[in-house]
Amino acid sequence: MKVFDPGLQPERTLLSWNRTALAFTVAGAVAARFVAQASIYLGIALLTLTVFTAIFVAYRARRRYRIFSETCELPGSTPSMLLVTALSIVIGIIAAWFWLASIIQRIG
């Protein structure tokens, strides 16, 4: 018989993914603010994308936690980490682009 004592690791992982989702939403809101100065529609689209991504990440983390708590086995891989990383890079590039454009516009 296998004794399983996960400690608090699964719960800490869930909380960390929830913090990641929250931080991602805040970063997306800040980036959307810069982008909205040039195009309100692009800013709203960016904010909507980050909010839905954060909801997806939080949902996946909660689902993995629930499955792990019931079966003591992890369900598949974690594409959420790749998704958050890729979208963070894209949002950072878009925000930097619009930020630099606004600085150039003020100078010129």
C-alpha positions as CSV (number, residue, x, y, z in Angstrom):
1,M,0.0,0.0,0.0
2,K,1.3,3.4,-1.0
3,V,1.0,6.1,1.6
4,F,0.5,9.5,0.1
5,D,1.2,12.7,2.0
6,P,1.2,15.7,-0.4
7,G,1.7,18.2,2.4
8,L,0.7,21.7,1.2
9,Q,2.5,21.5,-2.1
10,P,-0.6,21.2,-4.3
11,E,-2.3,24.0,-2.5
12,R,0.8,26.3,-2.8
13,T,0.9,25.5,-6.5
14,L,-2.7,26.4,-6.9
15,L,-2.2,29.7,-5.0
16,S,0.9,30.5,-7.0
17,W,-1.1,30.0,-10.3
18,N,-3.8,32.2,-9.0
19,R,-1.2,34.9,-8.2
20,T,0.2,34.5,-11.7
21,A,-3.3,35.0,-13.2
22,L,-3.9,38.1,-11.1
23,A,-0.5,39.6,-12.0
24,F,-1.1,38.8,-15.6
25,T,-4.4,40.7,-15.5
26,V,-2.8,43.7,-13.9
27,A,0.1,43.7,-16.4
28,G,-2.4,43.4,-19.2
29,A,-4.5,46.3,-17.9
30,V,-1.4,48.5,-17.7
31,A,-0.3,47.6,-21.2
32,A,-3.9,48.2,-22.4
33,R,-3.8,51.6,-20.9
34,F,-0.7,52.5,-23.0
35,V,-2.1,50.9,-26.1
36,A,-5.5,52.6,-25.7
37,Q,-3.9,56.0,-26.1
38,A,-3.3,55.1,-29.7
39,S,-6.2,52.8,-30.4
40,I,-9.1,52.3,-28.0
41,Y,-10.2,49.1,-29.8
42,L,-6.8,47.5,-29.7
43,G,-6.6,48.4,-26.0
44,I,-9.9,46.8,-25.2
45,A,-9.0,43.7,-27.3
46,L,-5.7,43.4,-25.4
47,L,-7.4,43.8,-22.0
48,T,-10.1,41.2,-23.0
49,L,-7.4,38.8,-24.2
50,T,-5.5,39.1,-20.9
51,V,-8.6,38.7,-18.7
52,F,-9.7,35.6,-20.6
53,T,-6.2,34.1,-20.4
54,A,-6.1,34.7,-16.7
55,I,-9.5,33.1,-16.2
56,F,-8.3,30.1,-18.3
57,V,-5.1,29.8,-16.3
58,A,-7.0,30.0,-12.9
59,Y,-9.5,27.5,-14.1
60,R,-6.9,25.0,-15.3
61,A,-5.0,25.4,-12.0
62,R,-8.1,24.7,-9.9
63,R,-9.0,21.8,-12.1
64,R,-5.5,20.2,-11.7
65,Y,-5.6,20.8,-8.0
66,R,-9.0,19.1,-7.7
67,I,-8.0,16.1,-9.8
68,F,-4.7,15.8,-7.9
69,S,-6.5,15.9,-4.6
70,E,-8.9,13.2,-5.5
71,T,-6.6,10.8,-7.4
72,C,-3.1,11.7,-6.3
73,E,-2.0,11.8,-10.0
74,L,-1.3,14.9,-12.1
75,P,-3.5,15.2,-15.2
76,G,-1.4,15.7,-18.3
77,S,0.9,18.6,-19.0
78,T,0.7,22.2,-18.2
79,P,0.3,24.3,-21.3
80,S,-0.8,27.2,-19.1
81,M,2.7,28.1,-18.4
82,L,3.7,28.3,-22.0
83,L,0.5,30.3,-22.8
84,V,1.2,32.9,-20.1
85,T,4.8,33.2,-21.1
86,A,4.0,33.7,-24.8
87,L,1.3,36.2,-24.1
88,S,3.4,38.1,-21.6
89,I,6.1,38.5,-24.3
90,V,3.6,39.6,-26.9
91,I,1.9,42.1,-24.5
92,G,5.2,43.5,-23.5
93,I,6.3,44.0,-27.1
94,I,3.0,45.7,-28.0
95,A,3.1,48.0,-25.0
96,A,6.8,48.9,-25.6
97,W,6.0,49.6,-29.3
98,F,3.1,52.0,-28.4
99,W,5.1,53.5,-25.5
100,L,8.1,54.3,-27.8
101,A,5.7,55.6,-30.5
102,S,4.2,58.0,-28.0
103,I,7.7,59.2,-26.9
104,I,8.7,59.7,-30.6
105,Q,5.5,61.6,-31.2
106,R,6.1,64.0,-28.3
107,I,9.6,64.7,-29.5
108,G,8.8,65.1,-33.1
